[in-house]
């Protein structure tokens, strides 16, 4: 199992979301990353600052994976729009 490391920026973005239900859905989806690579709605990003994204409704979790130390680093949580990637 992998550990989940929320960066300060991602944590702030998560708690700025007004809907408690959406916040909980995003948090629960991020927790499923502990079972990497057996995760759903994950896609590798090409020529992007971060390595992967996870889709949660209209929201995206952008993260990196450090396999050698078994840590998932969640970098950002963003609402999906034309400027997300």
Secondary structure by P-SEA (a helix, b strand, c coil): cbbbbbcaaaaaaaaacccaaaaaaaaaaaaacccccccccbbbbcccccccccccccbbbbbcccccccccccccccccccccc
